[in-house]
């Protein structure tokens, strides 16, 4: 299957062949994480925990079920999620007095507790996060990691003394995102969502979008500034230094297992996965090149190399299966292992190990005496090269247009006057999703692509995944 000619089929094929997820579970859109896929997700979770712990957030774990009475307190929020939630109506044979929502996101679960935790300005900022599963009734065609009904999800929630302090939190979130993107080798755009597409109840939403090979954009996460839109209905107040009771300002930051889908789509090729070294369950695979009479010597050397790399905390696998090297190469290429190490008689004689990079096919040798340093160096180069190439693809995916004729299969950049009328017309008439406007200032001088009025505002749109 060729990635460039039929991305959707290629994607499904790679997920299955690489053993990342099993969609045969008898509830559509609720897939089984298989060992290899779950190890990738756990690596991502490790980076998220490192970043959140390092910026003063505390990890929590809230219940799965939310009472309908709490869920309905923020009107825009319930309106936005009403068609997507799962309801629990019975406990055994008994009908519940108050229906329960199966968590679609955690604002309405956390904020009644925040109103108990926050009392004084000394309690702020309150910064917590959790990594849990959320549930939304996805009505479109499901696809592993990208469009599912049970979602592995990270979400941080914060409370602050002022709008300005909350805005500083949003800026800190962008720093966390930047560092995370380097580990995952994922590019992204920061786009202010439209009023009709922002998170229900938010003051504003910044979407985090990554370009896929088919020209479409995949939202991998979002950051929201709430002002007091949730603290007022949930009565989250603090006593300031003047003794006044003031409503807290809040933010959230969320990302999901779509990160795995983005890694597959951005980096994979016609041979299979291409995994960034930081998230790869196996960073280097050792392939013994066995020939007549050399098996014992080669295997002994291979085990020595494996031991050295293991001791250096490099995730390594010695493939000692009784199969031809070519078959092993094929298997590990599908799984996207970043570095292949080959050890044969000639390598032993030269006191070296041959290597092949998965990302670009680059080859070379590493001296056996410096195998740990050499592998670390190459994995670092692979990570940087994958990161740079991904950003170049993201930038080249954007096409600035002045007409709606013959639209390219890319992310579209164009003038927009900012009116909802023109925005809705653009979406309805072109079957495109208006992603929003750049969060960071971007020079633009042109006309609205719908009404023709002069504008200095650029907007972005694409076909959604």
C-alpha positions as CSV (number, residue, x, y, z in Angstrom):
1,X,0.0,0.0,0.0
2,X,1.4,3.4,-1.0
3,X,1.1,6.3,1.5
4,X,0.9,9.0,-1.1
5,X,-1.8,7.4,-3.3
6,X,-4.3,6.3,-0.6
7,X,-3.4,7.6,2.8
8,X,-6.5,6.3,4.6
9,X,-6.0,2.6,3.5
10,X,-2.2,2.9,4.1
11,X,-2.8,4.2,7.6
12,X,-5.2,1.4,8.6
13,X,-2.9,-1.2,7.0
14,X,0.1,0.1,8.9
15,X,-1.7,0.2,12.3
16,X,-2.7,-3.5,11.8
17,X,0.7,-4.8,10.4
18,X,2.7,-3.0,13.1
19,X,0.5,-4.4,15.8
20,X,-0.5,-1.1,17.4
21,X,-4.2,-1.6,18.1
22,X,-6.8,-4.3,17.7
23,X,-10.2,-2.9,16.6
24,X,-12.0,-6.2,16.8
25,X,-13.3,-5.5,20.3
26,X,-17.2,-5.8,20.2
27,X,-17.8,-2.1,20.7
28,X,-17.1,0.1,17.6
29,X,-14.6,2.8,18.3
30,X,-13.4,1.2,21.6
31,X,-10.2,-0.5,20.5
32,X,-7.7,-2.7,22.4
33,X,-4.2,-1.2,23.0
34,X,-1.8,-4.0,22.0
35,X,1.6,-4.2,23.7
36,X,3.6,-2.4,21.1
37,X,1.1,0.5,20.7
38,X,0.7,0.8,24.4
39,X,4.5,1.1,24.9
40,X,4.5,4.0,22.5
41,X,1.6,5.7,24.4
42,X,3.4,5.1,27.7
43,X,6.5,6.8,26.4
44,X,4.4,9.8,25.5
45,X,2.7,9.8,28.9
46,X,6.1,9.8,30.5
47,X,7.1,13.0,28.7
48,X,3.8,14.6,29.6
49,X,4.3,13.8,33.3
50,X,7.8,15.0,33.2
51,X,6.7,18.4,31.7
52,X,3.7,18.8,34.0
53,X,5.6,17.8,37.1
54,X,8.4,20.1,36.2
55,X,6.1,23.1,35.9
56,X,4.4,22.8,39.3
57,X,1.4,20.7,38.3
58,X,0.2,17.9,40.6
59,X,-1.3,14.7,39.2
60,X,-4.8,13.7,40.3
61,X,-7.3,11.0,39.3
62,X,-11.0,11.9,39.3
63,X,-14.0,9.5,39.1
64,X,-15.3,8.4,35.7
65,X,-18.9,9.3,36.4
66,X,-20.3,12.8,36.7
67,X,-23.8,13.6,38.1
68,X,-26.1,15.2,35.5
69,X,-26.7,18.0,38.1
70,X,-23.1,19.0,38.0
71,X,-22.7,18.5,34.2
72,X,-25.5,20.9,33.4
73,X,-24.3,23.8,35.5
74,X,-22.5,25.5,32.5
75,X,-25.1,25.9,29.8
76,X,-22.8,26.3,26.8
77,X,-20.8,23.2,28.0
78,X,-23.8,20.9,28.2
79,X,-25.1,22.3,24.8
80,X,-21.7,21.5,23.2
81,X,-21.5,17.9,24.5
82,X,-25.1,16.8,24.7
83,X,-25.1,14.8,21.5
84,X,-21.7,13.1,22.3
85,X,-22.1,11.8,25.9
86,X,-22.9,8.3,27.2
87,X,-25.5,8.2,30.0
88,X,-25.8,5.8,32.9
89,X,-29.4,5.5,33.9
90,X,-29.6,2.3,36.1
91,X,-27.6,0.8,39.0
92,X,-28.4,-2.9,38.6
93,X,-32.2,-3.0,38.3
94,X,-32.8,0.4,40.0
95,X,-33.3,3.5,38.0
96,X,-31.1,6.3,39.2
97,X,-32.6,9.4,40.6
98,X,-29.9,11.5,39.0
99,X,-28.5,10.3,35.7
100,X,-24.7,10.0,35.4
101,X,-22.5,11.1,32.5
102,X,-19.6,8.9,31.5
103,X,-16.7,11.4,31.5
104,X,-16.4,13.2,28.1
105,X,-13.9,15.7,29.7
106,X,-13.4,16.6,33.3
107,X,-14.4,20.2,33.9
108,X,-17.7,19.3,35.4
109,X,-16.1,16.5,37.5
110,X,-13.3,18.6,38.9
111,X,-14.8,22.0,39.4
112,X,-17.2,21.1,42.2
113,X,-14.1,19.9,44.1
114,X,-12.1,23.0,43.2
115,X,-14.8,25.1,44.9
116,X,-13.9,23.2,48.1
117,X,-10.2,23.3,47.6
118,X,-9.8,27.0,46.8
119,X,-10.4,29.3,49.7
120,X,-7.7,31.9,49.8
121,X,-5.4,33.7,47.3
122,X,-2.6,31.6,49.0
123,X,-4.2,28.5,47.5
124,X,-3.6,29.8,44.0
125,X,-2.4,29.0,41.4
126,X,-4.0,25.6,41.6
127,X,-2.4,23.4,38.9
128,X,-3.5,19.8,38.5
129,X,-3.6,17.2,35.6
130,X,-4.7,13.7,35.0
131,X,-4.1,11.0,32.3
132,X,-7.3,9.1,31.9
133,X,-9.8,7.7,29.4
134,X,-12.7,9.9,28.2
135,X,-15.7,8.7,26.3
136,X,-17.5,10.5,23.4
137,X,-20.1,9.1,21.0
138,X,-18.2,9.6,17.8
139,X,-20.7,9.4,14.9
140,X,-18.3,9.6,12.0
141,X,-16.3,6.6,10.7
142,X,-13.9,5.5,13.4
143,X,-10.1,5.2,12.9
144,X,-7.5,3.9,15.3
145,X,-6.1,6.7,17.5
146,X,-7.6,9.5,15.3
147,X,-11.3,9.0,15.7
148,X,-12.4,6.7,18.5
149,X,-15.1,6.6,21.2
150,X,-12.8,5.7,24.1
151,X,-10.0,8.2,24.2
152,X,-6.7,8.0,26.1
153,X,-6.5,11.6,27.2
154,X,-4.2,14.1,29.1
155,X,-5.8,17.2,30.6
156,X,-4.4,19.9,32.9
157,X,-6.7,22.3,34.8
158,X,-5.6,25.4,36.5
159,X,-7.1,28.2,38.7
160,X,-5.6,31.7,39.0
161,X,-6.0,35.0,40.8
162,X,-6.5,37.0,37.5
163,X,-7.0,36.9,33.8
164,X,-3.4,38.0,33.3
165,X,-2.1,35.2,35.5
166,X,-4.2,32.7,33.6
167,X,-2.8,34.1,30.3
168,X,0.7,33.4,31.7
169,X,-0.4,29.8,32.2
170,X,-1.4,29.6,28.6
171,X,2.0,30.8,27.5
172,X,3.6,28.2,29.8
173,X,1.5,25.6,28.1
174,X,2.9,26.6,24.7
175,X,6.4,26.0,26.1
176,X,5.4,22.6,27.3
177,X,4.0,21.9,23.8
178,X,7.2,23.0,22.2
179,X,9.4,20.7,24.3
180,X,7.0,17.8,23.8
181,X,7.0,18.3,20.0
182,X,10.8,17.9,19.9
183,X,10.5,14.5,21.6
184,X,7.7,13.3,19.3
185,X,9.2,15.1,16.2
186,X,5.8,16.6,15.5
187,X,5.2,20.0,14.0
188,X,2.1,22.0,14.8
189,X,0.2,25.2,14.1
190,X,-1.4,27.4,16.8
191,X,-4.8,28.6,15.5
192,X,-7.4,30.6,17.4
193,X,-10.6,28.7,16.8
194,X,-13.7,30.5,15.6
195,X,-16.5,31.5,18.1
196,X,-18.6,28.6,16.8
197,X,-15.8,26.1,17.0
198,X,-14.2,26.9,20.3
199,X,-14.5,24.6,23.3
200,X,-18.0,24.8,24.9
201,X,-17.8,27.4,27.7
202,X,-14.4,28.8,26.8
203,X,-13.4,32.4,26.4
204,X,-11.1,31.3,23.6
205,X,-9.6,28.1,22.3
206,X,-6.2,27.6,20.6
207,X,-6.2,24.5,18.4
208,X,-3.0,22.5,17.9
209,X,-3.0,21.2,14.4
210,X,-0.6,18.9,12.5
211,X,-0.6,18.4,8.8
212,X,-1.2,14.9,7.4
213,X,0.2,13.6,4.1
214,X,-3.2,13.8,2.4
215,X,-3.2,17.6,2.9
216,X,-5.6,17.5,5.8
217,X,-5.0,18.9,9.3
218,X,-5.3,16.7,12.4
219,X,-6.1,18.4,15.7
220,X,-3.7,16.8,18.2
221,X,-4.8,19.0,21.2
222,X,-6.1,22.3,22.4
223,X,-5.5,25.0,25.0
224,X,-8.4,26.9,26.5
225,X,-8.7,30.2,28.5
226,X,-11.9,30.2,30.4
227,X,-11.8,33.5,32.3
228,X,-14.6,33.0,34.9
229,X,-17.0,31.1,32.7
230,X,-16.7,28.0,34.8
231,X,-15.8,29.5,38.2
232,X,-19.0,31.4,38.4
233,X,-21.5,28.5,37.9
234,X,-19.3,26.2,40.1
235,X,-18.6,28.9,42.7
236,X,-14.9,28.7,42.6
237,X,-13.9,31.8,44.7
238,X,-11.0,32.9,46.8
239,X,-10.5,35.5,49.4
240,X,-8.1,38.2,48.2
241,X,-5.7,40.2,50.4
242,X,-8.5,42.8,50.9
243,X,-10.8,40.2,52.2
244,X,-13.0,40.2,49.1
245,X,-14.4,37.0,47.6
246,X,-13.3,36.9,43.9
247,X,-14.0,34.3,41.2
248,X,-10.9,32.4,39.9
249,X,-9.8,32.6,36.3
250,X,-9.2,29.2,34.7
251,X,-7.4,27.4,31.9
252,X,-7.1,23.9,30.5
253,X,-4.7,22.1,28.2
254,X,-5.6,18.7,26.6
255,X,-4.0,16.2,24.2
256,X,-5.0,12.7,23.3
257,X,-3.9,9.5,21.7
258,X,-4.2,11.3,18.4
259,X,-0.5,12.0,19.1
260,X,0.1,8.4,18.1
261,X,-1.9,8.8,15.0
262,X,0.0,11.9,14.1
263,X,3.4,10.2,14.5
264,X,2.2,7.4,12.2
265,X,0.9,9.8,9.6
266,X,3.7,12.3,9.6
267,X,6.7,9.9,9.7
268,X,5.6,6.6,8.3
269,X,6.5,5.4,4.8
270,X,5.5,2.7,2.4
271,X,7.6,0.2,4.4
272,X,5.8,0.9,7.7
273,X,6.2,3.0,10.8
274,X,9.1,5.3,11.3
275,X,9.3,6.1,15.0
276,X,11.1,9.0,16.6
277,X,13.8,7.5,18.9
278,X,12.4,9.0,22.2
279,X,9.0,7.2,21.8
280,X,10.2,4.0,20.1
281,X,9.6,0.9,22.3
282,X,12.8,-0.5,20.8
283,X,15.4,2.1,19.8
284,X,17.9,-0.3,18.3
285,X,17.5,-3.9,17.1
286,X,20.5,-6.2,16.8
287,X,20.5,-8.6,13.8
288,X,23.2,-11.3,13.9
289,X,24.4,-12.2,10.4
290,X,24.9,-15.9,10.7
291,X,26.8,-18.0,8.2
292,X,28.2,-21.5,8.3
293,X,30.5,-22.1,11.2
294,X,30.2,-18.6,12.8
295,X,27.0,-18.8,14.8
296,X,28.5,-19.2,18.3
297,X,31.0,-16.3,17.8
298,X,28.5,-13.9,16.2
299,X,25.8,-14.6,18.9
300,X,28.4,-14.2,21.7
301,X,29.3,-10.7,20.3
302,X,25.7,-9.8,19.7
303,X,24.9,-10.6,23.3
304,X,27.8,-8.4,24.5
305,X,26.5,-5.5,22.5
306,X,23.0,-6.1,23.8
307,X,24.2,-6.1,27.4
308,X,26.2,-2.8,27.0
309,X,23.2,-1.0,25.4
310,X,20.8,-2.3,28.1
311,X,23.1,-1.2,30.8
312,X,23.2,2.3,29.2
313,X,19.3,2.3,29.3
314,X,19.0,2.2,25.5
315,X,15.9,0.2,24.6
316,X,17.5,-2.6,22.6
317,X,16.3,-6.0,21.2
318,X,18.4,-8.9,20.0
319,X,16.6,-10.7,17.3
320,X,17.8,-14.3,17.7
321,X,15.0,-15.9,15.8
322,X,15.9,-18.7,13.4
323,X,15.0,-16.7,10.3
324,X,16.8,-15.1,7.4
325,X,18.2,-11.6,8.0
326,X,16.0,-10.2,5.2
327,X,12.8,-11.4,6.9
328,X,14.0,-9.8,10.1
329,X,14.8,-6.5,8.3
330,X,11.3,-6.5,6.9
331,X,9.6,-7.1,10.3
332,X,11.5,-4.4,12.1
333,X,11.0,-1.9,9.3
334,X,7.2,-2.3,9.6
335,X,7.5,-1.6,13.4
336,X,9.6,1.5,12.7
337,X,12.6,0.7,14.9
338,X,14.9,3.7,14.5
339,X,18.3,1.9,14.3
340,X,19.3,-1.5,13.0
341,X,22.6,-3.0,14.1
342,X,24.1,-5.8,12.1
343,X,26.8,-8.1,13.4
344,X,28.6,-10.6,11.3
345,X,32.1,-12.1,11.0
346,X,33.6,-9.2,9.0
347,X,32.2,-6.7,11.6
348,X,33.8,-8.7,14.4
349,X,37.1,-8.8,12.6
350,X,36.9,-5.0,12.1
351,X,35.9,-4.5,15.8
352,X,32.8,-2.6,14.5
353,X,29.0,-2.9,14.1
354,X,27.2,-2.0,10.9
355,X,24.1,0.2,11.2
356,X,21.2,1.2,9.1
357,X,18.9,4.2,9.9
358,X,15.2,3.6,9.5
359,X,14.3,7.2,8.8
360,X,16.5,7.8,5.7
361,X,18.3,4.5,5.1
362,X,21.6,6.0,6.0
363,X,24.4,3.4,6.6
364,X,27.7,3.2,8.4
365,X,29.7,1.5,11.1
366,X,30.3,2.1,14.8
367,X,33.4,1.0,16.6
368,X,32.6,-1.7,19.1
369,X,34.6,0.0,21.8
370,X,32.3,3.1,21.6
371,X,29.0,1.4,20.8
372,X,27.0,3.2,23.5
373,X,28.3,6.6,22.6
374,X,27.9,5.9,18.9
375,X,24.3,4.6,19.2
376,X,23.3,7.6,21.4
377,X,24.8,10.0,18.9
378,X,23.0,8.4,15.9
379,X,19.7,8.3,17.7
380,X,20.1,12.0,18.5
381,X,20.8,12.8,14.9
382,X,17.8,10.8,13.8
383,X,15.5,12.7,16.2
384,X,16.8,16.1,15.0
385,X,16.5,15.1,11.3
386,X,13.0,13.8,11.7
387,X,12.0,16.9,13.6
388,X,13.4,19.2,10.9
389,X,11.9,17.2,8.0
390,X,8.5,17.2,9.7
391,X,8.5,21.0,10.1
392,X,9.5,21.5,6.5
393,X,6.6,19.3,5.4
394,X,4.2,21.3,7.7
395,X,5.3,24.6,6.1
396,X,5.1,23.2,2.6
397,X,1.6,22.0,3.2
398,X,0.3,25.6,3.3
399,X,-1.0,27.2,0.1
400,X,-2.1,30.9,0.1
401,X,-5.1,31.4,-2.1
402,X,-7.0,34.4,-3.4
403,X,-9.7,32.4,-5.2
404,X,-11.9,29.5,-4.4
405,X,-11.4,27.8,-7.8
406,X,-9.3,24.7,-8.1
407,X,-8.4,24.4,-4.5
408,X,-5.3,22.4,-3.8
409,X,-5.2,19.4,-1.4
410,X,-3.4,21.4,1.2
411,X,-4.0,23.6,4.2
412,X,-5.4,26.9,2.8
413,X,-4.4,30.4,3.9
414,X,-6.6,33.3,2.8
415,X,-8.1,36.6,3.8
416,X,-11.1,36.6,6.1
417,X,-13.0,39.6,7.4
418,X,-13.8,37.8,10.7
419,X,-17.6,37.8,10.3
420,X,-19.5,34.6,11.2
421,X,-21.6,35.0,8.1
422,X,-18.6,34.8,5.8
423,X,-17.1,32.1,7.9
424,X,-20.1,29.9,7.7
425,X,-20.5,30.6,4.0
426,X,-16.9,29.5,3.4
427,X,-17.4,26.2,5.2
428,X,-20.8,25.4,3.8
429,X,-20.0,26.2,0.2
430,X,-16.6,24.5,0.1
431,X,-17.0,21.6,2.5
432,X,-13.9,22.8,4.4
433,X,-13.3,23.4,8.1
434,X,-12.3,26.9,9.0
435,X,-9.5,26.2,11.5
436,X,-9.2,29.8,12.7
437,X,-6.7,32.6,12.7
438,X,-3.0,32.5,13.8
439,X,-2.5,32.8,17.6
440,X,0.8,34.6,17.0
441,X,0.8,37.8,14.9
442,X,1.1,37.1,11.1
443,X,1.5,39.8,8.5
444,X,-1.3,39.8,6.0
445,X,-2.8,42.4,3.6
446,X,-5.6,41.3,1.3
447,X,-9.3,40.9,0.9
448,X,-11.9,38.6,2.5
449,X,-12.2,35.6,0.2
450,X,-16.0,35.6,0.6
451,X,-17.2,39.3,0.7
452,X,-14.2,41.0,-0.8
453,X,-13.7,43.6,2.0
454,X,-10.1,44.6,2.8
455,X,-8.6,42.7,5.7
456,X,-5.3,42.3,7.5
457,X,-6.5,39.0,9.0
458,X,-5.3,35.6,7.6
459,X,-7.4,32.5,8.2
460,X,-6.6,28.8,7.7
461,X,-8.8,26.0,6.6
462,X,-8.5,22.4,5.5
463,X,-10.5,19.2,5.1
464,X,-10.7,17.6,8.5
465,X,-9.5,14.0,9.2
